[in-house]
């Protein structure tokens, strides 16, 4: 029995060999089961969590607070991810992240997740801004942990594959849709544009409001018509990005393993020769406060100007990095904070996204051949163009293609799923450029074209 369970996942610490002559061995055996883990969750705690949640469900109400949902999401997210890691072949194309997102979505649809549990997860996800805590920590930490000399060059260069990929993807998608018998107006404005619009909140909803105002029709009906393309486009990007991760293992010359351009490296290893910056816990805490301050500043700017808050946060982080306004030790703390969230929070967050923000029925409603082929051709053209054009501006092709994939993702939730499947969470700042700025440009141009050509 112990041999079977211990293969689930090794614990974070070093293995301790048994020593029959050691008098402390009986005591050591008492805590050995806590070394068997599912992700980061010790197996005995995993079983206890399931029992606790089952008792709450039996009472008919599961608390929607932070402490309870840490347990729910950790158990659910890492269990799904662990199953993905067990699937031969598929684990290399992002199966852990894919299962952590879409299995809970299906379980909600099939009513396997009880209603009180779903309500707890949904309420917590919507009310806690859990997603933006994650994105803020990832963006600020990855920017402050980036080579200063390469930072600006990377942000300027990424627009080349992004803009060229968007234009070519729109043309190819429209051509494919027309050949398959779809009406061009429907294909362009209800399928292709929503894919690259920046997700639901920043893309699909503004598009549906604009279409309703310009062409008539009920905004709710238009949103329901647009959502399947957004959902399925994001799923396609997740799967394709997981595939690129596998390609990178075979062709290491095509990838920087999360580094966007040659010569870039993480700053904690480059402050003083042979002297890595290792932050203490207080410094990591300061870095969390820094990240949340920048996020809140961005939210305030968005409230007064409608300029996307995450982009304001990103620009402030870049300014702090370039202006050397924080110490190397605080930069190291921000990078450690980024690593903490990337390792420990990604799968629980994806599980929450699957339950609260990924309706399975909307995803399935896109499953007709012309729409599927149009969506897939649009997303793959976007990524392939990024891959090819990247060499012209000295970016790693796989990283550029993955950033382009984020342009077809489901907003911030899509960025997390795509980068999680690709195992390249440090690309989040560039993903946000693709999602927020690329999406805003797409929506603006689409509404102008819709006004010109009518409903």
C-alpha positions as CSV (number, residue, x, y, z in Angstrom):
1,X,0.0,0.0,0.0
2,X,2.7,2.5,0.9
3,X,4.6,1.7,-2.3
4,X,1.5,2.6,-4.4
5,X,0.7,5.8,-2.6
6,X,4.2,7.1,-2.5
7,X,4.3,7.2,-6.3
8,X,1.6,9.9,-6.3
9,X,4.2,12.6,-5.9
10,X,7.3,13.1,-3.8
11,X,7.2,15.6,-1.1
12,X,9.0,18.9,-1.3
13,X,11.8,17.9,1.0
14,X,14.5,15.3,0.5
15,X,13.7,11.7,0.9
16,X,14.7,10.1,4.2
17,X,16.1,6.6,4.1
18,X,15.0,4.2,6.7
19,X,17.6,3.2,9.2
20,X,16.7,0.1,11.3
21,X,19.4,0.9,13.8
22,X,18.1,4.4,14.5
23,X,16.1,4.5,17.7
24,X,14.2,7.5,16.3
25,X,12.9,5.4,13.4
26,X,9.5,4.5,15.0
27,X,8.7,8.2,15.6
28,X,9.9,9.0,12.1
29,X,7.5,6.3,10.7
30,X,4.6,8.1,12.3
31,X,5.0,11.1,10.1
32,X,6.1,9.3,6.9
33,X,2.6,9.4,5.4
34,X,2.7,13.2,5.3
35,X,5.6,12.9,2.8
36,X,3.2,11.3,0.3
37,X,1.6,14.2,-1.6
38,X,-0.8,15.0,-4.4
39,X,0.8,18.1,-5.8
40,X,1.6,20.1,-2.6
41,X,-1.2,18.5,-0.6
42,X,-0.1,15.6,1.8
43,X,-2.3,12.6,1.2
44,X,-3.6,12.4,4.8
45,X,-4.7,16.0,4.6
46,X,-6.2,15.4,1.2
47,X,-8.4,12.7,2.6
48,X,-9.3,14.9,5.6
49,X,-10.2,17.8,3.3
50,X,-12.6,15.6,1.3
51,X,-14.2,14.5,4.6
52,X,-14.6,18.0,5.8
53,X,-16.1,19.3,2.6
54,X,-18.5,16.3,2.4
55,X,-19.8,17.2,5.9
56,X,-20.3,20.8,4.9
57,X,-22.2,19.7,1.7
58,X,-24.3,17.4,3.8
59,X,-25.3,20.4,6.0
60,X,-26.3,22.2,2.8
61,X,-23.9,25.2,2.9
62,X,-20.2,25.4,2.3
63,X,-18.5,28.6,3.6
64,X,-17.3,30.9,0.8
65,X,-14.4,32.3,2.9
66,X,-10.7,32.2,2.2
67,X,-9.7,29.4,4.6
68,X,-12.3,26.9,3.3
69,X,-11.6,27.7,-0.4
70,X,-7.9,27.3,0.1
71,X,-8.6,23.7,1.0
72,X,-11.2,23.1,-1.7
73,X,-9.2,24.6,-4.5
74,X,-5.9,23.1,-3.5
75,X,-7.4,19.6,-3.3
76,X,-9.4,19.9,-6.5
77,X,-6.7,21.7,-8.6
78,X,-3.8,19.5,-7.6
79,X,-5.9,16.3,-7.9
80,X,-6.9,17.2,-11.5
81,X,-3.3,18.2,-12.3
82,X,-1.9,14.9,-10.9
83,X,-4.3,12.9,-13.1
84,X,-3.0,15.0,-16.1
85,X,0.6,14.1,-15.1
86,X,-0.3,10.4,-15.1
87,X,-1.6,10.4,-18.7
88,X,1.2,9.2,-21.0
89,X,2.1,11.6,-23.8
90,X,-0.6,14.1,-22.9
91,X,1.2,15.4,-19.8
92,X,3.7,17.0,-22.2
93,X,1.1,19.0,-24.0
94,X,-0.3,20.7,-20.8
95,X,-2.7,18.0,-19.6
96,X,-2.4,19.0,-16.0
97,X,-3.5,22.6,-16.7
98,X,-6.1,21.5,-19.2
99,X,-7.7,19.0,-16.8
100,X,-7.5,21.5,-13.9
101,X,-9.6,23.9,-16.0
102,X,-12.0,21.8,-18.0
103,X,-12.7,18.8,-15.7
104,X,-14.4,21.0,-13.0
105,X,-16.3,22.8,-15.8
106,X,-17.8,19.5,-16.9
107,X,-18.4,18.3,-13.3
108,X,-20.5,21.4,-12.7
109,X,-22.4,20.8,-15.9
110,X,-23.0,17.2,-15.0
111,X,-24.1,18.2,-11.5
112,X,-21.4,16.0,-10.0
113,X,-20.0,19.0,-8.0
114,X,-22.9,19.6,-5.5
115,X,-24.6,23.0,-5.7
116,X,-23.4,24.2,-2.3
117,X,-19.8,23.5,-3.2
118,X,-20.2,25.2,-6.6
119,X,-21.8,28.2,-5.0
120,X,-18.9,28.5,-2.4
121,X,-16.2,28.4,-5.1
122,X,-18.1,30.8,-7.4
123,X,-18.8,33.3,-4.7
124,X,-15.2,33.2,-3.4
125,X,-13.8,33.6,-7.0
126,X,-16.0,36.5,-7.8
127,X,-15.8,38.4,-4.5
128,X,-12.1,37.8,-3.6
129,X,-10.4,39.0,-6.8
130,X,-8.4,35.9,-6.4
131,X,-7.5,36.0,-10.1
132,X,-6.0,39.5,-9.9
133,X,-4.0,38.7,-6.8
134,X,-2.4,36.0,-8.9
135,X,-1.9,38.1,-12.0
136,X,-0.6,41.0,-10.0
137,X,2.0,38.9,-8.3
138,X,3.0,37.2,-11.5
139,X,3.3,40.4,-13.5
140,X,5.2,42.4,-10.9
141,X,7.5,39.6,-9.9
142,X,8.4,38.5,-13.4
143,X,9.1,42.1,-14.5
144,X,11.2,42.9,-11.5
145,X,13.0,39.6,-12.0
146,X,13.8,40.3,-15.6
147,X,17.0,41.6,-17.1
148,X,16.7,45.3,-17.2
149,X,18.7,45.6,-20.5
150,X,16.3,43.3,-22.3
151,X,13.0,44.6,-20.9
152,X,12.2,47.4,-23.2
153,X,13.4,45.6,-26.3
154,X,11.1,42.7,-25.5
155,X,8.0,44.9,-25.1
156,X,8.7,46.7,-28.4
157,X,9.6,43.6,-30.3
158,X,6.5,41.6,-29.3
159,X,4.2,43.9,-31.2
160,X,5.8,42.8,-34.5
161,X,4.6,39.1,-34.3
162,X,1.4,40.2,-32.5
163,X,0.1,42.7,-35.1
164,X,1.2,40.6,-38.1
165,X,-0.3,37.5,-36.6
166,X,-3.6,39.2,-35.9
167,X,-3.9,40.5,-39.5
168,X,-3.0,37.2,-41.1
169,X,-5.2,35.2,-38.7
170,X,-8.2,37.4,-39.6
171,X,-7.7,36.9,-43.3
172,X,-7.1,33.2,-43.1
173,X,-10.1,32.7,-40.7
174,X,-12.4,34.7,-43.0
175,X,-11.2,32.8,-46.0
176,X,-11.7,29.4,-44.4
177,X,-15.2,30.4,-43.0
178,X,-16.3,31.6,-46.5
179,X,-15.1,28.3,-48.1
180,X,-17.1,26.4,-45.5
181,X,-20.3,28.3,-46.4
182,X,-20.5,30.7,-43.4
183,X,-21.6,34.2,-44.2
184,X,-18.6,36.5,-44.1
185,X,-20.3,39.1,-41.8
186,X,-21.2,36.5,-39.2
187,X,-17.8,34.8,-39.4
188,X,-15.8,38.0,-39.0
189,X,-17.8,39.7,-36.3
190,X,-19.3,36.7,-34.4
191,X,-16.3,34.3,-34.6
192,X,-13.0,35.8,-35.6
193,X,-13.1,39.1,-33.8
194,X,-14.3,37.7,-30.5
195,X,-11.4,35.2,-30.5
196,X,-8.9,38.1,-30.5
197,X,-11.1,40.5,-28.5
198,X,-9.4,40.0,-25.1
199,X,-11.7,37.6,-23.4
200,X,-15.2,38.0,-22.0
201,X,-15.2,41.1,-19.8
202,X,-12.9,43.2,-22.0
203,X,-13.9,41.7,-25.4
204,X,-17.2,39.8,-25.7
205,X,-19.3,42.0,-23.5
206,X,-18.1,45.4,-25.1
207,X,-18.6,43.8,-28.6
208,X,-22.1,42.6,-27.8
209,X,-23.0,46.0,-26.4
210,X,-21.6,47.7,-29.5
211,X,-23.3,45.4,-31.9
212,X,-26.6,45.9,-30.2
213,X,-26.2,49.7,-30.2
214,X,-25.1,49.8,-33.9
215,X,-27.1,47.0,-35.5
216,X,-30.0,46.4,-33.2
217,X,-30.9,43.2,-31.4
218,X,-30.7,42.1,-27.8
219,X,-27.3,42.4,-26.1
220,X,-27.9,39.2,-24.2
221,X,-28.6,37.2,-27.3
222,X,-25.6,38.6,-29.1
223,X,-23.4,37.8,-26.1
224,X,-24.6,34.2,-26.1
225,X,-23.8,34.0,-29.9
226,X,-20.3,35.4,-29.3
227,X,-19.2,33.4,-26.2
228,X,-18.7,30.0,-27.8
229,X,-16.0,31.4,-30.2
230,X,-14.2,33.0,-27.2
231,X,-14.4,29.7,-25.2
232,X,-13.3,27.4,-28.0
233,X,-10.6,29.8,-29.2
234,X,-9.1,29.7,-25.7
235,X,-9.3,25.9,-25.5
236,X,-7.5,25.7,-28.9
237,X,-4.8,28.0,-27.7
238,X,-4.3,26.0,-24.5
239,X,-3.9,22.8,-26.4
240,X,-1.6,24.2,-29.0
241,X,0.5,25.9,-26.4
242,X,0.9,22.6,-24.6
243,X,2.0,21.1,-27.9
244,X,4.6,23.8,-28.3
245,X,6.0,23.0,-24.9
246,X,6.6,19.5,-26.1
247,X,8.1,20.7,-29.4
248,X,10.5,22.8,-27.3
249,X,11.8,19.7,-25.6
250,X,12.7,18.3,-28.9
251,X,14.1,21.5,-30.4
252,X,15.8,23.5,-27.6
253,X,17.2,25.9,-30.2
254,X,13.6,27.2,-30.8
255,X,12.9,28.1,-27.2
256,X,14.2,30.1,-24.3
257,X,12.1,27.9,-21.8
258,X,10.1,31.0,-20.8
259,X,12.7,33.6,-21.8
260,X,11.4,35.7,-24.7
261,X,14.7,36.7,-26.3
262,X,18.3,35.6,-26.4
263,X,20.5,37.2,-23.8
264,X,17.7,37.7,-21.3
265,X,18.0,36.3,-17.8
266,X,16.5,36.6,-14.4
267,X,17.9,39.5,-12.2
268,X,18.4,37.6,-8.9
269,X,21.4,35.9,-10.5
270,X,22.9,39.1,-11.9
271,X,23.2,41.7,-9.1
272,X,26.8,41.0,-8.1
273,X,29.1,38.4,-9.6
274,X,28.5,35.0,-8.0
275,X,26.3,36.6,-5.3
276,X,22.6,35.7,-5.8
277,X,20.1,37.9,-3.9
278,X,18.2,35.7,-1.5
279,X,15.4,37.7,0.1
280,X,14.2,37.1,3.7
281,X,10.5,36.5,4.5
282,X,9.9,40.2,5.4
283,X,11.2,41.3,2.0
284,X,8.9,38.8,0.3
285,X,6.1,40.3,2.3
286,X,7.1,43.8,1.2
287,X,7.0,42.5,-2.4
288,X,3.4,41.3,-2.0
289,X,2.5,44.8,-0.7
290,X,4.3,46.3,-3.7
291,X,2.4,44.1,-6.2
292,X,-1.0,44.8,-4.6
293,X,-0.3,48.6,-4.5
294,X,0.4,48.6,-8.2
295,X,-2.7,46.5,-8.9
296,X,-4.9,48.9,-6.9
297,X,-3.3,51.9,-8.6
298,X,-4.2,50.3,-11.9
299,X,-7.8,49.7,-10.8
300,X,-8.1,53.3,-9.7
301,X,-6.9,54.5,-13.0
302,X,-9.3,52.3,-14.8
303,X,-12.2,53.6,-12.7
304,X,-11.5,57.2,-13.7
305,X,-10.2,56.7,-17.3
306,X,-11.4,53.3,-18.5
307,X,-7.8,52.5,-19.3
308,X,-7.2,48.8,-18.5
309,X,-6.0,48.4,-14.9
310,X,-3.6,45.5,-15.6
311,X,-1.8,47.5,-18.3
312,X,-1.4,50.4,-15.9
313,X,0.0,48.0,-13.3
314,X,2.4,46.6,-15.9
315,X,3.6,50.0,-17.0
316,X,4.2,51.1,-13.4
317,X,6.2,47.9,-12.8
318,X,8.3,48.5,-15.9
319,X,9.0,52.1,-14.8
320,X,10.0,51.0,-11.3
321,X,12.4,48.4,-12.9
322,X,13.9,50.8,-15.4
323,X,14.2,53.6,-12.9
324,X,15.8,51.4,-10.2
325,X,13.3,52.6,-7.7
326,X,13.5,49.4,-5.6
327,X,16.5,47.7,-4.1
328,X,17.9,44.5,-5.6
329,X,16.7,42.7,-2.5
330,X,13.1,43.8,-3.0
331,X,13.4,42.7,-6.7
332,X,14.5,39.3,-5.4
333,X,11.5,39.3,-3.0
334,X,9.2,40.1,-5.9
335,X,10.7,37.3,-7.9
336,X,10.3,34.8,-5.0
337,X,6.7,35.9,-4.7
338,X,6.2,35.2,-8.4
339,X,7.7,31.8,-8.0
340,X,5.4,31.0,-5.0
341,X,2.3,31.9,-7.0
342,X,3.4,30.1,-10.1
343,X,4.2,26.8,-8.2
344,X,1.5,26.8,-5.6
345,X,-1.5,28.7,-6.9
346,X,-1.7,28.0,-10.6
347,X,-3.7,24.7,-10.4
348,X,-6.0,25.8,-7.6
349,X,-6.8,29.0,-9.6
350,X,-7.4,27.0,-12.8
351,X,-9.9,24.8,-10.8
352,X,-11.7,27.9,-9.6
353,X,-11.8,29.3,-13.2
354,X,-13.2,26.0,-14.4
355,X,-16.0,26.0,-11.8
356,X,-16.9,29.7,-11.9
357,X,-15.9,31.1,-15.3
358,X,-16.0,28.3,-17.9
359,X,-19.6,27.2,-18.6
360,X,-19.3,23.8,-20.3
361,X,-22.6,24.3,-22.3
362,X,-21.2,27.4,-24.0
363,X,-18.0,25.5,-24.9
364,X,-20.1,22.6,-26.4
365,X,-22.3,24.9,-28.4
366,X,-19.4,25.8,-30.6
367,X,-19.1,22.1,-31.7
368,X,-20.2,22.3,-35.3
369,X,-17.7,21.6,-38.0
370,X,-17.6,25.0,-39.8
371,X,-17.2,27.0,-36.5
372,X,-14.6,24.5,-35.1
373,X,-12.5,24.7,-38.3
374,X,-12.7,28.4,-38.5
375,X,-11.7,28.9,-34.9
376,X,-8.8,26.4,-35.1
377,X,-7.5,27.9,-38.4
378,X,-7.6,31.4,-36.9
379,X,-5.8,30.5,-33.7
380,X,-3.2,28.3,-35.4
381,X,-2.5,31.0,-38.0
382,X,-2.0,33.6,-35.2
383,X,0.5,31.3,-33.5
384,X,2.3,30.2,-36.6
385,X,2.8,33.7,-37.8
386,X,4.2,34.6,-34.4
387,X,6.6,31.6,-34.7
388,X,7.8,32.6,-38.1
389,X,8.0,36.4,-37.6
390,X,9.9,36.0,-34.3
391,X,13.1,35.2,-36.0
392,X,13.0,38.5,-37.8
393,X,13.2,40.5,-34.5
394,X,15.4,38.0,-32.6
395,X,12.8,36.5,-30.4
396,X,12.5,32.8,-29.5
397,X,9.9,31.4,-31.9
398,X,8.1,29.2,-29.4
399,X,7.8,32.0,-26.8
400,X,6.5,34.5,-29.4
401,X,3.9,31.9,-30.6
402,X,2.7,31.4,-27.1
403,X,2.4,35.1,-26.4
404,X,0.4,35.3,-29.7
405,X,-1.8,32.4,-28.4
406,X,-2.7,34.6,-25.4
407,X,-4.2,37.1,-27.9
408,X,-6.8,34.4,-28.6
409,X,-7.3,33.4,-25.0
410,X,-10.2,34.0,-22.6
411,X,-8.7,37.2,-21.1
412,X,-6.8,36.9,-17.8
413,X,-8.2,33.4,-17.1
414,X,-7.1,32.3,-20.6
415,X,-3.6,33.7,-20.0
416,X,-3.2,31.6,-16.9
417,X,-4.5,28.5,-18.6
418,X,-2.3,29.0,-21.7
419,X,0.9,29.8,-19.9
420,X,0.2,27.0,-17.4
421,X,-0.2,24.5,-20.2
422,X,3.0,25.8,-21.8
423,X,4.9,25.9,-18.5
424,X,5.9,29.5,-19.1
425,X,4.2,31.6,-16.5
426,X,7.0,34.1,-16.6
427,X,5.7,35.3,-20.0
428,X,2.6,36.8,-18.2
429,X,3.7,40.5,-18.7
430,X,3.8,39.9,-22.5
431,X,0.7,37.9,-22.4
432,X,-1.1,40.8,-20.8
433,X,0.1,43.1,-23.6
434,X,-1.3,40.6,-26.1
435,X,-4.6,40.2,-24.2
436,X,-5.3,43.8,-23.0
437,X,-3.7,46.0,-25.7
438,X,-4.2,43.6,-28.5
439,X,-7.8,43.0,-27.4
440,X,-8.6,46.7,-27.1
441,X,-7.2,47.4,-30.6
442,X,-9.3,44.5,-32.0
443,X,-12.5,45.6,-30.3
444,X,-12.0,49.2,-31.4
445,X,-11.3,48.3,-35.1
446,X,-14.2,45.8,-35.1
447,X,-16.8,48.2,-33.9
448,X,-15.6,50.8,-36.4
449,X,-15.9,48.3,-39.2
450,X,-19.3,47.1,-37.9
451,X,-20.6,50.7,-37.9
452,X,-19.4,51.0,-41.5
453,X,-20.8,47.8,-42.9
454,X,-23.9,47.7,-40.7
455,X,-25.6,44.8,-38.9
